[in-house]
Amino acid sequence: MRAIAGSEPLDVTDLPEPEPAPGEVIVDVTAAGVNRADILQAAGNYPPPPGASDVLGLEVSGTISAIGDDVSGWSIGDEVCALLAGGGYAEKVAVPAPQLMPVPRGIDLVSAAALPEVACTVMSNVVLTAHLSPGELFLVHGGSSGIGTHAIQLAHALGARVAVTARNQDKLDRCRDLGADILIDYSTQEFEQIIAAEGGADVILDIIGAKYLARNVIALATGGRLVIIGMQGGVKAELNIAALMSKRAAIVGTTLRARPVVGPGSKAMIVAETIARTWPLVASGDVRPVIDSVFDLADAGAAHDRLNSGEAVGKVLLTI
C-alpha cells in the first residue's frame, strides 16, 4: 500500500494494508484533505494521539472495501467521507464506523474530501460550543482558509451576520461571494475597532491564539463567546480579566483530533450533528466545499507548500 508516514521528506513508501478491527471499516481512499496539522506533524511538531496511525492525513473520501465486526449501517461499495485521527495519506485507511459520513447529495467523491475536517470543526465550535444564533454577529479569522470558507457559509445559512479577516482584497472578495458582510484586511485595518463599532462580535472563531487574545476581547460583545482553535500566533498572552468580566464573556479552547471516538464530546457526536445539520445545507447548495487546488499523493510536498504559502483559498487536496 502506498502511503506517506512520519516526518519530512514526504516520500511515498510501501506499508502493510490495514485490516479492520471490530467497529472499523476499511476505506479505499480517493482523496485526502491537507491540513495545517499535517504540516506540523511532518515537521515533527505535532505527534499523532496515542494509538493513531503515524501516516499523515486527518480526512478522506473514498469507498468502503471491508467491514469489521460490530459494524452496522454500512455496506461494501458505499461512497463515504471520514474524519480521522491519522492515516489519510494512503491508498487504504481503517476508520472507526462512527466517524464515517455519507457523501452529501450533489458532491463528487474527490470534492467530498474537503468537507469532514472543516464541517466537523465548525459544527463543534460555532454551533455546539458557541451556540451561534440568527441575527448575531460572527467573526471568523482567516476567512479564506478551509475552515473560514466553510464557517462563512454555515453562519450565513444560520442567519448570522458574518465578519471576516483576510490579508488582501482578492481574498476578501472571495469571502464576500460566500456570504461575508463585513470585510477586514488585517494587514491595514484594526479588526477590533471595526467590530467594536458594529456593537461587538457575539461569536469569534480564532485560529491565531496568543497574538489576537487581547484584541479579540476588545472585539467581543457583551455576552460574547471567543472560541480558540489554533495557535498560529503563539501560545502565551496576557488576559485582561476585568475586561472579560465586564462583558460577561467566555473564552473556550478546543481541539478535534484528540477527542474520543464515542462518548460525551466525542467525534461520533460531532459527526452525527454534522450529518444532521450541515449535510442538508450542502445538498441544497447553501454550503459547498471550496477547493483551492488538487495534487497527486506523490506531490504531497508541493501540496504542503501551497497550504503553507498563505495563498490558498479553501482546501488543498491530494488524490490517491
Secondary structure, 3 states (H helix, E strand, C coil): CEECECCCCCCCEECCCCCCCCCEEEEEEEEEEECHHHHHHHCCCCCCCCCCCCECCCEEEEEEEEECCCCCCCCCCCEEEEECCCCCCECEEEEEHHHEEECCCCCCCCHHHHCHHHHHHHHHHHHHHCCCCCCCEEEEECCCCHHHHHHHHHHHHCCCEEEEEECCHHHHHHHHHHCCCEEEECCCCCHHHHHHHCCCEEEEEECCCHHHHHHHHHHEEEEEEEEECCCCCCCCCCCCHHHHHHCCCEEEECCCCCCCCCCCCCHHHHHHHHHHHCHHHHHHCCCCCCEEEEEEHHHHHHHHHHHHCCCCCCEEEEEC
